[in-house]
Each structure stands twice: as structure tokens, then as C-alpha cells.
Amino acid sequence: MTLYKQLLGYTCIMLLCLSIGLWLGELTRTRNFLRDQLASHAQDTATSLGLSLSRLADATDIAAMESMVSALFDRGFYHRIQLRDLDNHLLVDRTTEIAVKGVPAWFVSLLPLEAPQAEALIMHGWRQTGTAIVQSHPGYAYTTLWQSALAVSLFFTGTLVVVALVGALGLRRLLRPLGEIEAQAVALGDRHFHILPTLPRTRELRRVVIAMNRATERLRAMFHEQAAIADELMQRAYQDSLTTLGNRRFLEAQIQSKVTSKTTECEGAFLLAQIQGLNQLNQRQGYEAGDALIKETAEIIRQACNDVAEPIMARLGGGDFALLLLNISPSEAQVIGDAIMELHNLTETGRDYGLVCGGVAFRS
């Protein structure tokens, strides 16, 4: 599981636990409030009923008492209303079953709400003549509590969804640098050195990005340094340092690659050129003069091959040069050889130190 999903899951679980706790706390406060309201209502009704029955102090007009009790009881807010005399004899009794409609049974058992009972004395002057007992009906309280629970549940559900969505977007944005760091690490494996330009605001992620950028810069510098060393070694291995033409190893590799290992038909010409009297020049005028003649001859060979596609030129050593020409006819090769000889003879040194050039055409 990804870090994003784990963090989002833990956040949702914490929000769910918090919502359940707040939901239960809100319902408990609402239940306590309704219970106090029922008790207050029962006490007010009992007191009012006691005052209303004070004129029936002799407790003989039972019909009038029942009429007054029924007027209150039929409103449906009471579970029981009783009138008793001083000897605790029951004079009037109106009772109904506690049936809660429209509220699930599990909710009633989850949040029990006791029906409060209140008593009030029936007085005649300073003399007590009886007792009025009123017990409220919890049905309306359960209905109110159930509606409140639904409203609170809807509110917390909506809040949880909104917070989860906002949290998901926030976490995705917060963890976006991790994906960029991963892509940067994968690019390093492919020798692509990407530097993350934007630093995240989170301190820990900022440090990681800065460390990855520094490591990428160091690896890039090391790679370029090693590449430069490899190029230099390659040039030393396959390039003549004096003329910058290919050397004998380079020529052999080109012949192996372009002629010997070819599976299709290949034709061309192979020319050899040699400077005459190079050793005498070195002895008379020094090696610097000999090197200058060698460089001049290499430049003549390049000039003669300007119009040739991909000529393979190499210095074999001393004053010996080789020229491999692919996809060229013998007559064209003869023209190039003659051009090399002519250009060499036009130079001042070339008139004193000649150039021998020969070649052979091939087809493989």
C-alpha cells in the first residue's frame, strides 16, 4: 500500500473516531436536556393541576377531577396522571403504554430515556387534601432526539466527506515531491541528471530534495569527468596525436567493421602513401621539420578527400599513410591518388621530399 493511501486511511479513521465521539457526546447532551425538559414539564403540570384542584378539597367530585385530568392527559404528553387522597387511595388514574413511533428500537435501547415523574400537593387553604402525580411520556422526546441524531449524523457525514476530500487533495499535493524525487532517482539510473527547481514547503521534504539535487549535481560532474577521460583515452587509442588522423589500430577496426564483417557485397579502394626521405629531413633539419611535413601531408590527404563520402584516413607511423575509400570505383580512386601526389608536389617541401602513392581496388 502506498504512503498516500496509508496516511489518507489513518486520517479518515481518526476523523471517523472523532466524529463518533462528538456524535455520542452531542446526543448525550441532547438527551440530558430533553430529560430535564420532561422533568420540568411534569413538575409544572403537576403544580398547575394541584392548584386547579384546590377548590375540590373535599375530594368528592370525582367526575370533575377526571374531567380536568382527561383534559390534560388527552394532549398526549403524559404517560400517567394520578390523583390520590391523604390515605394514598387512588382517586383518578389515567395511564397509557409507552410506545415510540418512528424511532428504531436499537436507538431507544442505545439511548435510554427515563420518563420523569413529579408530584404536587393539593391544598385547601393551609390543609393538604391530596396529591397529584404526573409522569411525562418520552415518545416526543425520543422523536426529537432521533431527528437531532439524524441531523447531527448528516452534518458529521458531510463534514467527514469534505475533510476527506480536502485531506486527499492536500496529501496528494504534500506528497507530490516524493513522486518527483522517485522520477529523479529513476532518471539517474538512465544517466539523465534532472534538478528539481521547486523546493517543497515541508521542511523534511525540502531537505530530501536539496540532498537529491546535490547528489545529482555531483553525479553529473563525475559522469562528465569520466566521459571526458574516456573520450581522451579513446582518442589516444585510435587517433594519431600528431596529425589527428586515425592510427593503425583505428584503421584495423574500420576494416574489420566495414569490410571484413560485412555480409553484403562491398567494394572500394585501399591507398597507401609514403613520404620519401623523411629520415634525411629529420637528420638535417630536426624532428620539428619532419613533423611539419607529416602534418602538411595529412592536410593534403584531407583536402583531396573533401568530396568523398566518409573517407577513412590513418597514419600508420613515420611517413606512412593509409586511405580506405568505400563505394568508389577504381578510376575515382586513381583521381584521388593523383590529386594527393599533385598537391604534395606543389608544396615547397614536397618538391625536395617526394610522396609515393599506390593502391588497390577490392570487392568483397
BELTAHU-V101599 format. One line per field, one symbol per residue. phi: phi as a letter, one per 20 degrees, with the letter a starting at -180 (. if undefined). psi: psi as a letter, one per 30 degrees, with the letter a starting at -180 (. if undefined). burial: b if it has 24 or more other C-alpha atoms within 12 Angstrom, else e. A space follows every 10 residues. Layout:
BEGIN
phi: ???
psi: ???
burial: ???
END
This chain:
BEGIN
phi: .fffffffff ffffffffff ffffffffff ffffffffff ffffffffff ffeffdffld efffffffff fefffneceb ccccefemef ecbcccfecd emcfffffff cfcfffcccb fedcmddedr cddccfeegf ffffffffff ffffffffff ffffffffff ffffeggfff fffffffffe mddedffdef ffffffffff ffffffffff ffffffffff fffffffccf fedmffdfff fffffffdcf efedfccrbc dcccfemfff fffednffff ffffffffff ffffdgeefl fddbdeplde ccbdddlceg ffffffffff ffffffffff fecfcecbab ebbc
psi: kleeeeeeee eeeeeeeeee eeeeeeeeee eeeeeeeeee eeeeeeeeee efgffhffhf ieeeeeeeee eeeffggkek kkkkafggkj ekjjklkjkj kgkkeeeefe ikjkjlkllk kjkjbgkkfa kkkkklkgee eeeeeeeeee eeeeeeeeee eeeeeeeeee eeeegefeee eeeeeeeefg hkjkkjfkkl fkeeeeeeee eeeeeeeeee eeeeeeeeee eeeeeeegkk fefgllaeee eeeeeeefee gkflkklakj kkkkkkgeee eeeeflfeee eeeeeeeeee eeefgegkji kjkkkfkbgk lkjjkkhkle eeeeeeeeee eeeeffleef fejlkkkllk llk.
burial: eeeeeeebee bbeebeeebe eebeebbeeb beebbebbbe bbbebbbbbb bbbbebbebe eeeebbebbb ebbeebbbbb bbbbbeeeee bbbbeeeeeb eebeeeebee bebbbbbbbb bbbeeeebbb bbbbbbbbbb bbbbbbebbe ebbeebeeeb eebbeebbee beebbbbbeb beebbeeeee eebbbbeebe eeeeeeeebe ebbeebeebe eeeeeeeeee eeeeeeebbb ebbebbbbbb bbebbeebbe eeeeeeebbb bbbbbbbbee beeeeeeeeb bbbbbbbbbb bbebbeebee bbbbbbbbbb bbbbbbbbee ebbbebbbbb bebbeeeebb eebbbbbbbb beee
END
